[in-house]
Amino acid sequence: MTRSSAATPGGTLVLDSEGPAKAVLRDRTVTGWLALARADDLRVITSAATLVEVVHPRINRPALEWALSRLVIEPVTEPIARHAAALLADAGLHGHKYAIDAMLSATALAAPGPVTILTSDPEVLTALCGGRATVIKV
């Protein structure tokens, strides 16, 4: 998987902050999903907003940077931010507690489908995506 791929992907695997964090720890479930995504030529993405959650003083930074280099990190543009705000309103949620999840959801919904999201918070992501993405707890 490269950062920019000319090939038409067969779908998108989206990681919340738990994905890269568990990839650093070589978690079997996450590494299995990443291997499957590569084998199936899926784009693997995350939102730039998730970097705020995953970077902390105790994380192995070289391992994190390697894991992130294997993903496409999508920017939070104004259209993504506006869509995230609409997703929050539609789900009856608000505030900073759900802001990063909403930005990730908007990023996921803008990606080529089918979309699968790996998350530590499936209830919130399911509410935000409204059935337009497959949400899996990791």
SVG drawing of the C-alpha trace seen along z (x, -y; Angstrom):
<svg xmlns="http://www.w3.org/2000/svg" viewBox="-31 -25 43 37">
<polyline fill="none" stroke="black" stroke-width="0.4" points="0.0,0.0 1.5,-3.3 0.5,-6.8 -0.8,-7.6 -2.1,-4.9 -3.1,-5.2 -5.0,-1.9 -8.7,-2.0 -9.2,-0.6 -11.8,2.1 -12.9,0.2 -11.5,-1.5 -10.4,-0.3 -10.5,-3.2 -8.7,-3.2 -9.5,-5.3 -6.6,-6.0 -6.8,-2.5 -5.7,-1.0 -2.3,-2.7 -1.8,-2.3 -2.4,1.4 -0.3,1.7 2.6,0.3 2.0,3.1 1.7,5.7 -1.8,6.6 -2.8,9.7 -6.3,8.5 -5.2,5.2 -2.1,6.6 -4.4,9.3 -6.8,6.6 -4.0,4.6 -2.6,7.7 -6.1,8.5 -6.5,4.9 -3.1,5.1 -4.0,8.5 -7.4,7.1 -6.0,3.8 -8.0,1.7 -7.1,-1.8 -6.2,-2.1 -6.8,-5.6 -7.3,-7.6 -8.2,-11.2 -5.4,-13.7 -7.5,-14.4 -6.8,-10.9 -3.1,-11.8 -4.1,-14.0 -5.4,-11.0 -2.7,-8.5 0.5,-10.5 1.5,-10.5 4.8,-10.4 4.7,-6.6 4.1,-5.5 7.1,-4.0 7.4,-6.9 9.6,-5.1 7.1,-2.3 4.2,-4.7 5.8,-6.6 6.3,-3.4 2.7,-2.4 1.5,-5.8 3.7,-5.7 1.6,-2.7 -1.7,-4.7 -3.2,-7.5 -3.7,-10.3 -6.6,-12.3 -6.8,-16.0 -9.6,-17.6 -10.9,-20.0 -13.7,-22.5 -16.2,-20.2 -15.2,-17.3 -15.6,-19.5 -19.0,-20.7 -20.0,-17.1 -18.8,-16.1 -20.9,-18.8 -23.9,-17.5 -23.3,-13.9 -23.1,-15.0 -26.4,-16.9 -28.1,-14.0 -27.0,-11.6 -28.1,-14.0 -24.5,-14.3 -22.4,-17.4 -19.2,-18.7 -15.6,-18.0 -16.2,-14.5 -17.4,-13.3 -15.6,-15.8 -12.7,-13.5 -15.0,-10.6 -17.2,-12.8 -14.3,-14.0 -13.2,-10.3 -16.7,-9.4 -17.0,-12.2 -13.6,-11.1 -14.8,-7.5 -18.0,-8.4 -16.1,-10.4 -13.9,-7.5 -14.6,-4.9 -16.8,-2.2 -17.4,0.3 -16.0,-1.2 -15.0,0.7 -14.1,-1.2 -11.9,0.4 -12.6,-1.4 -12.5,-1.1 -15.8,-3.0 -18.3,-1.2 -21.5,-2.6 -20.5,-6.2 -19.2,-5.5 -22.3,-3.4 -24.5,-6.3 -22.5,-8.8 -22.3,-6.7 -25.9,-5.7 -25.4,-2.3 -23.4,-3.7 -20.2,-1.9 -19.4,1.4 -18.1,0.7 -15.9,3.3 -14.6,3.1 -10.9,3.7"/>
</svg>
